[in-house]
């Protein structure tokens, strides 16, 4: 388990990079990410911290924000090197071509994990009050506003994967946007995660969570 869960945020980011998602074996996200970094790939593995309590002690543990997935830049010409990495199941693809994750979604997740105790996985939402943050450190972020345990949380999504995360938010810091659900660039409908070849995970026409 990595000690610094914000390591990727400190790395210099190229403006021309193209992000894709790698589907990993269960609880192999960290191993896969470390091996891909050693191979020279630019990766992004968003993490969050959760406090675990036992009878005699408590400890904070880092978990993958999107279990089973690692984001990797510029995989198109290096697919064989990626799928041959131990722990990798497939590259998330459409019609055999690696599916692109919009930069806007990657940037939103990077900002959300700035405070790892304030972000957590959240069930994927397709409708709700779509809002934009108008003040504070997350100004400009967009997502769906929900109430959980008496607090307001902003749900941000990776549309392609049908996965979402949420961060605690003051209701006064957001403004309602007149649309029912987010529609960032590159929105695709997620059907299933299945390997129909040695290097791809196929997406279809209906949403589901893999």
C-alpha positions in Angstrom: 0.0 0.0 0.0 1.4 3.4 -0.9 2.1 5.9 1.8 1.4 8.9 -0.3 -2.0 8.5 -2.0 -1.7 11.8 -3.7 1.6 10.9 -5.5 0.1 11.1 -9.0 -1.1 14.7 -8.5 2.5 15.9 -8.0 3.7 14.5 -11.3 4.0 16.9 -14.2 1.1 16.5 -16.6 1.3 16.7 -20.4 -1.3 18.6 -22.2 -1.5 16.1 -25.1 -2.0 12.9 -23.0 -5.0 10.6 -23.7 -6.4 8.7 -20.7 -7.8 5.2 -20.8 -8.9 2.8 -18.1 -7.3 -0.6 -17.3 -9.4 -3.3 -15.6 -7.5 -5.2 -13.0 -7.9 -8.3 -10.9 -9.5 -8.0 -7.5 -7.4 -5.9 -5.1 -4.5 -5.7 -7.7 -4.8 -1.9 -8.4 -1.7 -0.9 -6.5 0.4 -3.8 -7.9 -0.7 -3.0 -11.5 0.0 0.7 -11.1 3.5 0.2 -9.7 4.4 -2.2 -12.5 3.1 0.2 -15.2 5.1 3.1 -13.7 8.2 0.9 -13.8 7.5 0.3 -17.5 7.4 4.1 -18.0 3.7 4.7 -18.3 2.0 7.7 -16.8 -0.7 6.4 -14.4 -3.4 7.7 -12.1 -4.8 5.6 -9.3 -7.2 7.7 -7.2 -7.3 6.6 -3.6 -9.2 7.6 -0.4 -8.6 7.0 3.3 -11.0 5.2 5.5 -10.6 4.7 9.3 -10.8 1.1 10.4 -11.6 0.4 14.1 -10.9 -2.7 16.1 -11.4 -3.4 19.8 -7.9 -2.4 20.7 -6.9 0.0 18.0 -7.8 2.1 15.0 -5.9 2.7 11.8 -6.5 4.7 8.6 -6.2 2.5 5.5 -6.0 3.7 1.8 -8.4 2.1 -0.7 -8.9 2.5 -4.4 -11.6 5.0 -5.1 -12.7 3.0 -8.1 -12.0 -0.7 -7.3 -10.7 -2.7 -10.2 -9.5 0.2 -12.3 -6.3 2.1 -13.0 -6.1 5.1 -15.4 -3.2 5.1 -17.9 -2.1 7.7 -20.4 -1.4 6.9 -24.1 -2.0 3.2 -24.2 -2.9 3.0 -27.9 0.5 1.9 -29.2 1.5 0.0 -26.1 -1.4 -2.4 -25.6 0.7 -5.5 -25.6 3.0 -4.2 -22.9 0.0 -3.3 -20.7 -2.1 -6.5 -21.1 1.0 -8.6 -20.4 1.4 -6.9 -17.0 0.5 -9.3 -14.1 -2.8 -8.4 -12.6 -4.2 -6.7 -15.7 -7.5 -8.2 -17.0 -8.1 -5.9 -20.0 -8.1 -2.4 -21.4 -11.5 -0.9 -21.3 -12.4 -0.6 -25.0 -15.1 0.2 -27.5 -15.2 -2.0 -30.7 -11.6 -3.2 -29.9 -10.3 0.4 -29.5 -9.2 1.7 -26.1 -12.0 4.0 -24.9 -10.9 7.5 -24.0 -11.7 9.0 -20.6 -12.3 12.8 -21.0 -9.6 15.0 -19.4 -12.4 16.9 -17.6 -13.3 13.8 -15.6 -9.7 12.9 -14.7 -9.2 16.5 -13.6 -12.3 16.5 -11.5 -11.3 13.3 -9.7 -7.8 14.7 -9.1 -9.3 17.7 -7.4 -11.8 15.6 -5.4 -9.0 13.5 -3.8 -7.1 16.6 -2.6 -8.7 15.9 0.8 -8.7 12.1 0.9 -10.9 12.0 4.1 -13.5 14.1 2.3 -14.0 11.8 -0.7 -15.5 8.3 -0.8 -17.1 5.9 -3.4 -20.7 6.6 -4.2 -23.4 4.7 -6.1 -23.5 5.9 -9.8 -26.3 8.3 -10.4 -28.1 9.1 -13.7 -30.4 11.8 -12.5 -30.7 14.4 -9.8 -30.0 18.1 -9.1 -27.0 18.9 -11.3 -24.9 21.7 -9.8 -21.7 23.7 -10.2 -19.5 24.7 -7.3 -19.3 28.5 -7.3 -16.9 29.1 -4.5 -14.2 27.5 -2.4 -11.3 25.1 -3.3 -13.6 23.0 -5.7 -14.9 26.0 -7.6 -15.9 25.1 -11.2 -16.5 21.4 -10.4 -19.8 20.0 -11.6 -21.8 17.0 -10.3 -25.1 15.8 -8.7 -25.9 17.1 -5.2 -27.2 14.5 -2.7 -27.9 14.4 1.0 -26.2 11.7 3.1 -26.3 11.4 6.9 -27.4 15.0 7.2 -24.6 16.4 5.0 -24.6 17.5 1.4 -22.3 15.7 -0.9 -21.3 16.4 -4.5 -21.3 13.2 -6.7 -18.8 13.3 -9.5 -18.7 10.5 -12.1 -16.6 8.6 -14.6 -19.3 8.1 -17.2 -17.5 5.4 -19.2 -17.0 3.1 -16.2 -20.4 3.8 -14.6 -18.6 4.6 -11.3 -18.8 7.7 -9.0 -17.3 9.3 -6.0 -18.6 12.0 -3.6 -17.2 14.8 -1.6 -18.7 16.7 1.3 -20.0 20.2 0.2 -21.7 23.2 1.7 -25.1 23.7 0.0 -24.5 27.4 -0.1 -21.4 26.9 -2.3 -23.2 25.4 -5.3 -25.5 26.7 -8.0 -28.2 24.6 -9.7 -27.6 24.0 -13.4 -30.6 23.4 -15.6 -30.0 19.9 -16.7 -30.9 16.6 -15.0 -27.6 14.8 -15.4 -24.0 15.5 -16.3 -23.0 15.3 -19.9 -19.3 15.9 -20.2 -17.4 15.4 -23.5 -17.1 11.7 -24.5 -20.1 10.4 -22.6 -20.6 6.8 -23.4 -23.1 4.2 -22.2 -21.6 1.4 -20.2 -23.0 -2.1 -20.6 -20.7 -4.7 -19.1 -17.1 -5.5 -18.4 -16.1 -8.6 -20.2 -13.0 -9.7 -22.0 -13.9 -10.7 -25.6 -10.2 -10.7 -26.6 -6.9 -10.7 -24.8 -6.5 -6.9 -24.6 -10.0 -5.3 -24.4 -13.0 -4.9 -22.2 -16.1 -4.3 -24.4 -18.7 -1.6 -23.8 -22.2 -1.7 -25.1 -25.4 0.3 -25.2 -26.9 0.2 -21.7 -25.6 1.3 -18.3 -24.6 -1.2 -15.6 -21.9 -1.4 -13.0 -19.1 -3.9 -13.6 
